[in-house]
Amino acid sequence: MGYKFYGWETATVPAVSHSYKGINTPQDLYDALLHVWCEYTCAPRLRAEWSEENITLGQCSITAFLVQDIFGGKVYGIKRPGGNYHCYNVVGDSVFDLTSEQFGDEVLSYEDNPEQFREDHFASEEKKQRYIYLAGHLKKYLEGHIPGGLPGGFFIYENGGNDEILFAEENVINLFGCEKAQGYYFGKPMPMEETKADSISKGLKWESKTNEETV
């Protein structure tokens, strides 16, 4: 099978960590991340431009450090207009960039670039939380717990007085600048009686306890 990311031909170095089930080479990791990368793992400044057709957009640094966790090696950065660095990996003699496709036909230089360090990148709490989210959902995907990049339920958050429905989990509340969680549910919010009827129709048993009905 051929890939389109830079350096795919040599992205066959063996994993040095076996914390991620079934990930034996960077090519394996790329295949899995196609089901995990999502709008919420994209850098916030690029999120409005992200799409499934450009799935690697804004994913570079958190992906490169995840690669480093699994395969070792070093992370390097290509300086981009505006001063940000696009991160990629070097493991032994293998140079590869799992997120290079976001640049289309642009030719990047993978020589003589400065090394990048997670302490510097993860000094940004927002980026650190995106990395935690990516790594956590990769494990869930590999274990068959989620079908793709979005978690299984919804949280409703209160943010500046405006309620927003976001795909998220507790460990990434701060990622979206939210102040508090208001509730959790696995579908649209419904009045109690409608919720009860819907739950019973799905075979759930309700019991009355101290004037409150619980499921």
C-alpha positions in Angstrom: 0.0 0.0 0.0 1.3 3.5 -0.9 0.9 6.5 1.3 1.1 10.2 0.5 2.8 11.6 3.6 6.4 12.7 3.4 8.9 9.9 4.0 6.3 7.1 4.0 8.7 4.7 2.3 11.0 4.6 5.3 8.3 5.0 8.0 8.7 1.4 8.9 10.9 1.7 12.0 9.8 -0.6 14.9 8.0 0.7 17.9 10.0 1.0 21.1 6.8 1.3 23.2 4.0 -1.2 23.0 1.5 0.9 24.9 -0.6 1.2 21.8 -2.1 -2.1 20.7 -1.3 -3.0 17.1 1.0 0.0 16.4 4.2 -1.5 15.1 5.3 1.1 12.6 4.6 4.7 11.8 2.5 3.5 8.9 0.3 1.6 11.4 0.0 4.8 13.5 -1.0 6.9 10.4 -3.7 4.3 9.5 -5.1 4.5 13.1 -4.9 8.3 13.4 -7.1 8.7 10.3 -9.9 7.5 12.6 -8.8 9.7 15.5 -7.7 13.1 14.1 -10.6 15.5 14.3 -11.6 19.1 14.5 -10.9 19.2 18.2 -7.3 17.9 17.9 -6.6 20.6 15.3 -4.8 23.7 16.4 -7.5 26.3 17.4 -6.2 28.9 14.9 -6.8 26.5 12.0 -9.9 24.8 13.3 -12.3 26.8 11.1 -10.4 25.5 8.0 -10.2 21.9 9.2 -12.2 19.2 7.3 -12.1 15.5 6.8 -10.7 16.1 3.4 -7.8 18.0 5.0 -7.6 15.8 8.1 -4.0 16.4 9.0 -4.4 20.2 9.2 -3.2 21.6 12.5 -2.2 18.2 13.9 1.5 18.4 13.5 3.1 19.0 17.0 0.8 16.7 19.0 1.2 14.0 16.4 5.0 14.3 16.2 5.4 14.0 20.0 3.0 11.0 20.0 5.2 9.4 17.4 8.2 10.1 19.6 6.5 8.4 22.5 6.0 5.2 20.4 9.1 5.1 18.2 11.7 7.3 19.9 13.9 9.6 17.9 13.7 13.3 17.7 11.2 16.0 16.7 12.3 18.8 14.4 10.4 21.9 13.2 10.2 23.7 9.9 9.7 27.4 10.5 6.5 28.7 8.8 5.4 32.2 7.9 4.2 33.8 11.1 6.9 32.1 13.2 5.2 28.8 14.0 7.0 25.5 13.5 5.7 22.5 11.5 6.9 19.4 13.4 8.1 16.1 11.9 10.1 13.1 13.1 13.5 11.7 12.6 14.1 8.1 13.9 17.6 6.8 13.1 17.9 7.3 9.3 14.2 7.6 8.8 12.7 11.0 8.2 9.0 11.2 8.0 6.1 13.6 8.5 2.7 12.0 9.2 0.9 15.4 8.8 2.6 16.7 5.6 -0.4 16.3 3.4 -2.0 19.4 4.8 0.4 21.4 2.6 -0.7 20.0 -0.6 1.8 20.5 -3.4 4.1 22.8 -1.4 7.6 21.4 -1.1 9.0 21.6 2.5 12.6 21.4 3.4 13.4 18.6 5.9 17.1 19.5 6.3 18.9 21.7 8.9 15.8 22.5 11.0 15.9 23.1 14.7 15.0 20.3 17.2 11.7 20.8 19.0 11.1 19.9 22.6 7.8 18.9 24.3 8.5 21.1 27.3 8.4 24.1 25.1 5.3 23.1 23.1 3.4 21.8 26.1 4.0 24.9 28.1 0.8 25.8 26.3 -1.9 24.0 28.3 -4.2 24.1 25.4 -1.7 22.1 23.2 -0.9 19.7 26.1 -4.6 18.9 26.5 -5.0 18.3 22.8 -2.0 15.9 23.0 -3.6 14.1 25.9 -6.9 13.9 24.0 -5.2 12.5 20.9 -3.2 9.9 22.8 -6.2 8.8 24.9 -8.6 8.5 22.0 -6.0 6.6 20.0 -5.9 4.0 22.7 -9.7 3.8 22.9 -9.9 3.4 19.1 -7.3 0.6 19.2 -9.2 -1.1 21.9 -12.4 -0.9 20.0 -14.1 1.5 22.4 -14.9 4.3 19.9 -15.6 4.1 16.2 -13.6 7.1 15.3 -12.2 10.4 16.5 -15.2 11.7 18.5 -16.0 10.5 22.0 -19.2 8.6 22.6 -21.3 11.2 24.4 -21.9 14.9 24.7 -21.2 17.4 27.4 -23.0 20.7 27.7 -20.9 23.5 29.0 -21.6 27.0 30.1 -19.2 29.4 28.4 -19.5 33.1 29.0 -23.2 32.8 29.6 -23.8 31.0 26.3 -24.6 27.3 26.4 -22.7 25.3 23.8 -22.9 21.7 22.9 -19.5 20.3 22.3 -18.0 16.8 21.7 -15.6 16.6 24.6 -14.7 14.7 27.8 -13.8 15.9 31.3 -10.1 15.9 30.7 -10.4 18.4 27.9 -12.9 20.9 29.4 -10.2 23.6 29.6 -9.3 23.0 25.9 -12.4 24.8 24.9 -12.2 27.6 27.5 -15.3 26.3 29.2 -16.0 27.2 32.8 -18.1 24.3 34.1 -19.8 21.1 33.0 -23.6 21.3 33.3 -24.5 17.7 32.3 -23.8 14.6 30.4 -26.0 12.6 28.1 -25.9 10.3 25.1 -28.3 12.1 22.8 -30.4 15.1 22.6 -31.6 16.6 25.9 -35.2 15.6 26.7 -37.8 16.3 29.4 -37.8 13.8 32.2 -41.0 12.0 31.1 -39.8 11.7 27.6 -36.4 10.5 28.8 -38.1 7.9 31.0 -40.3 6.6 28.2 -37.4 6.5 25.8 -35.3 4.6 28.3 -38.0 2.1 29.1 -38.5 1.5 25.4 -34.8 0.5 25.3 -35.3 -2.0 28.1 -34.0 0.0 31.0 -35.7 -0.5 34.4 -36.8 2.5 36.4 -37.3 2.6 40.2 -38.8 5.2 42.5 -36.6 6.3 45.4 -37.4 9.1 47.8 -39.8 10.8 45.4 -37.1 10.8 42.7 -37.1 8.5 39.8 -33.8 7.1 38.7 -32.5 4.8 36.0 
